[in-house]
Amino acid sequence: MTRVISTALNEFLNKETAGGLILLAAASAAMIVNNSALSAVYSSLLSMPVVVQVGPLSLDKPLLLWVNDGLMVIFFFLVGLEIKREVLEGELSSLDRALLPLIAAVGGMAVPALIFAGINFGTPENLSGWAIPAATDIAFALGILALLGPAVPVALKVFLLGIAIIDDLGAILAIALFYTENLSPMTLAVAAVGLAALVFLNRAGVTRITPYVLIGTVVWVAVLKSGVHATLAGVVIALTIPMRGAEDKPVLTRVEHDLHPWVAYLILPVFAFANAGVSLHGLSFGDLLAPLPLGIAFGLFIGKQVGVMGFSWLSVRLGLCRLPEGVTWSQVYGVAILTGIGFTMSLFIGTLAFDTAAQLNAVRIGVLLGSIVSAVIGVTVLRMVLIRAEPRPRGMVAEA
């Protein structure tokens, strides 16, 4: 029986695919601007100091960090909403549906990290970037998949979505565990009190969003000052948003619906424009073969497809799970290649792992190279596979 996809999931897929194309345009614009006469303006804009002060509390950061630590909190908040909805009611709500994308995602995170570590073993200063090639960009991957049109089975899109969401969860855990600075117990305590207040609102049946926003802002500032990366506050706050309110009205789905266009069409493109501006000045072929960009590119293109495909095949072979109905192994392989499109989350982790201009530029080169090759090869493979799978019209005689 063909699986019926919920309206919320269809809407999610549509927004992600369109957002992926806008992301591509924003990343291309960043590269063009940073390699033109406007390069100095681009750099000055991103380094421009922005200060917000309320009494003794002051937040003084360059514009780039306001994008990465501020706007991206909203992106992570949306990711948290998506994870909660999928786990409670969506494609990850039952073990039989979640197990295959879960196992595939684990392989797709472990193998790229190992490949990166192997290539950078002799350069220990680069090893902090091990998580960069372990992430999949939902918007870009689904946007590229949308280029193939209605020939793509819905179950295949859902499989890719499941992998990407679990990937995001893995990236969130990596950020929480491995990319934190010196912790401040006082501000962490303030964040914990704020989180407890959010949980209380949820348990008390409060469905108005305003109290969650106000207390959530306090939690974000406290986390920002604590040493834990501020974007994690977005995920934690999202988990306290109630699924339903009075008369079974879908509170979480409504918030997700209202927020998603802002994230897909504004926040992520702004992030891409601010972080994807690879400088090609003085770049040589030898720079592409340096351990850092090579480890990222190989991790995304080789590691992702080997991890996702290998773990998927092994889990089905062992009888742990089965392929979605109507999906073939060749289609799974095409999707496994597309999971190598790391972009947003990979670039974001790169900003946490490194702080020198040379390293950050190398990260951008590796992420863009691995993501572009994965997109081109993945689309090519899937197009060939889907053409072969198209039914012939009745009466059509096969050519000799």
C-alpha positions, -999 to 999 in steps of 0.1 A, spaced: 0 0 0 14 34 -10 23 55 21 2 86 24 23 117 31 9 143 55 1 178 45 28 191 69 54 168 54 45 178 18 47 215 28 81 209 45 95 192 13 82 220 -9 97 248 12 130 230 15 134 223 -22 127 260 -31 149 272 -3 178 250 -16 178 268 -49 178 302 -32 207 290 -10 226 281 -42 220 317 -55 232 333 -23 264 311 -21 272 320 -57 266 357 -50 290 355 -21 318 339 -42 313 365 -70 314 395 -46 344 382 -26 364 377 -58 355 411 -73 363 448 -67 337 446 -39 359 421 -18 370 448 7 334 460 11 323 424 17 349 418 44 342 452 60 305 445 62 310 411 79 335 425 104 314 456 112 308 457 150 272 456 162 265 464 199 233 457 218 233 469 254 207 468 282 221 483 314 252 464 324 245 436 299 263 441 266 266 420 235 293 433 213 300 411 182 309 416 145 280 412 121 292 378 110 289 364 145 254 380 149 245 360 118 261 328 131 252 331 168 219 350 164 201 343 132 212 307 131 195 302 165 162 306 147 173 279 121 182 255 149 149 263 166 132 252 134 154 221 133 143 213 168 106 217 159 111 194 129 129 168 150 101 168 176 73 166 150 90 137 131 98 118 163 63 122 178 41 120 147 61 118 115 85 94 97 106 88 128 77 81 151 79 43 149 109 20 150 101 2 117 101 35 98 129 52 116 154 23 118 167 24 82 173 62 80 188 60 115 213 33 106 220 50 72 226 83 90 250 68 115 270 53 87 269 87 69 283 104 99 309 79 110 326 71 77 332 107 66 346 116 101 370 86 98 381 96 63 387 132 74 407 120 104 428 96 82 437 123 57 445 149 84 462 125 108 496 141 101 482 176 107 468 175 142 458 212 141 431 202 116 416 173 135 391 195 153 372 197 119 363 160 120 326 167 122 325 190 92 319 163 65 295 144 87 264 167 81 239 168 53 221 200 42 184 193 40 175 223 19 202 218 -7 198 180 -9 160 182 -14 164 211 -37 187 192 -60 164 161 -58 135 184 -69 153 191 -101 144 155 -112 107 163 -110 78 139 -101 97 108 -113 113 107 -78 93 83 -55 79 101 -25 93 73 -3 128 82 -16 123 118 -6 111 108 28 142 85 32 165 114 24 146 137 47 149 111 76 187 108 71 191 146 69 171 152 101 190 125 120 222 140 106 212 174 120 206 158 154 240 142 153 256 176 144 237 192 173 251 166 197 286 171 183 284 208 188 272 204 223 299 178 233 329 189 213 326 226 203 321 244 236 344 269 253 351 275 290 318 271 308 303 297 331 283 280 359 263 312 368 249 318 333 243 281 328 222 282 360 202 311 346 197 291 313 185 261 334 160 282 353 147 296 320 144 261 306 125 249 337 101 278 332 95 268 296 88 232 306 64 245 333 45 265 306 43 234 285 30 212 313 6 239 324 -10 238 289 1 273 279 -2 275 241 4 312 234 38 316 218 47 350 233 57 337 268 79 310 251 96 337 230 103 360 259 117 333 282 135 317 253 153 350 246 166 350 281 177 314 277 195 322 245 214 352 260 224 330 291 236 302 268 255 327 247 273 340 277 278 305 292 304 291 267 280 266 252 273 275 216 242 297 216 225 279 187 219 249 209 195 271 229 172 271 198 170 233 198 163 231 235 136 258 234 119 241 204 115 209 224 94 227 250 68 240 224 36 220 229 24 198 200 -13 207 205 -34 231 224 -71 235 232 -94 215 210 -64 196 197 -51 225 176 -16 219 163 5 245 180 39 232 170 29 227 134 15 262 132 47 277 146 68 256 122 45 267 93 49 304 102 86 303 107 97 280 79 95 307 50 116 331 71 143 305 76 142 290 41 140 323 22 159 348 44 180 334 73 197 305 54 205 327 23 219 354 46 240 327 63 252 314 30 261 349 17 280 356 49 299 323 50 303 309 15 325 337 1 355 316 -9 385 338 -18 401 325 -50 429 350 -49 462 332 -52 445 298 -51 465 270 -68 457 234 -76 480 224 -48 458 243 -23 429 220 -32 450 190 -23 459 203 12 448 179 40 420 202 53 400 208 21 408 173 8 396 156 39 363 176 39 357 170 1 365 133 3 346 129 35 315 144 19 317 128 -15 333 94 -7 325 90 30 288 99 28 279 75 0 300 46 14 286 51 49 249 56 39 249 29 12 270 4 31 252 7 64 218 6 46 227 -25 26 242 -43 57 211 -35 79 187 -49 52 210 -79 46 210 -87 83 172 -84 84 172 -54 108 150 -34 84 137 -33 48 137 -9 19 108 15 16 81 3 -7 88 12 -44 124 21 -37 153 3 -53 189 -1 -43 201 20 -72 179 48 -61 192 45 -25 227 47 -40 218 80 -58 204 94 -26 235 83 -7 256 104 -30 233 134 -25 238 132 13 273 144 5 258 179 1 269 193 34 268 230 29 249 249 57 257 226 87 292 218 74 301 255 70 286 262 104 306 235 122 337 249 103 332 283 119 332 265 153 362 243 146 386 270 132 392 307 136 420 316 112 412 331 78 433 305 60 416 276 77 381 290 72 388 295 35 401 260 32 369 248 49 348 267 24 368 252 -5 364 217 8 327 220 16 318 236 -17 339 211 -37 325 181 -19 290 194 -21 291 203 -58 306 170 -69 280 151 -47 252 171 -63 263 167 -99 272 130 -96 241 122 -75 217 139 -99 234 121 -128 231 87 -112 195 92 -101 185 106 -136 198 74 -152 182 52 -126 148 69 -128 148 69 -167 153 31 -166 125 27 -141 100 46 -162 72 23 -175 70 19 -213 38 29 -230 17 -1 -239 25 -15 -273 59 0 -274 85 -24 -289 119 -24 -273 147 -15 -297 171 -43 -306 
